[in-house]
Amino acid sequence: MEESDLLVEAINLTMFGMGFVFLFLTLLVFVTNLMSIIIQNYLKNQQETLQKGGTNGVYDSSVELDEETKFVIEQAIKMHRRS
């Protein structure tokens, strides 16, 4: 009698554990998909903003650098390539 109770408890614990893991992984998939949708919408909005002409914190390449800044950047690139 005691062995069958132990076997029932083992099966019960196994099913509970597997059910918990299944629910956790299912929740993880849904949360990951939700995050993906949110990021895609955010990037789409950013792209539309950029196409309309707003910079929204993005570097504008039309801004000219002064000669000293250009020189410093060139020297830094040369130093980096040497190492």
SULNOR-V934591 format. One record per residue. N is the residue number from 1. RES is the residue in one small letter. PHI is phi as a letter, one per 20 degrees, with the letter a starting at -180 (NA if undefined). NEAR is the number of other C-alpha atoms within 8 Angstrom. Layout:
n->[N;N]
res->[RES;RES]
phi->[PHI;PHI]
near->[NEAR;NEAR]
This chain:
n->[1;2;3;4;5;6;7;8;9;10;11;12;13;14;15;16;17;18;19;20;21;22;23;24;25;26;27;28;29;30;31;32;33;34;35;36;37;38;39;40;41;42;43;44;45;46;47;48;49;50;51;52;53;54;55;56;57;58;59;60;61;62;63;64;65;66;67;68;69;70;71;72;73;74;75;76;77;78;79;80;81;82;83]
res->[m;e;e;s;d;l;l;v;e;a;i;n;l;t;m;f;g;m;g;f;v;f;l;f;l;t;l;l;v;f;v;t;n;l;m;s;i;i;i;q;n;y;l;k;n;q;q;e;t;l;q;k;g;g;t;n;g;v;y;d;s;s;v;e;l;d;e;e;t;k;f;v;i;e;q;a;i;k;m;h;r;r;s]
phi->[NA;f;f;f;f;f;f;f;f;f;f;f;f;f;f;f;f;f;f;f;f;f;f;f;f;f;f;f;f;f;f;f;f;f;f;f;f;f;f;f;f;f;f;f;f;f;f;f;f;f;f;f;o;e;e;l;n;e;f;e;f;f;f;e;e;f;f;f;f;f;f;f;f;f;f;f;f;f;f;f;f;f;e]
near->[4;5;6;7;8;8;8;8;8;8;8;8;8;8;8;8;8;8;8;8;8;8;8;8;8;8;8;8;8;8;8;8;8;8;8;8;8;8;8;8;8;8;8;8;8;8;8;8;11;10;7;6;6;7;9;6;4;5;5;6;5;4;5;5;6;6;6;6;8;9;8;8;8;8;8;8;8;8;8;7;6;5;4]
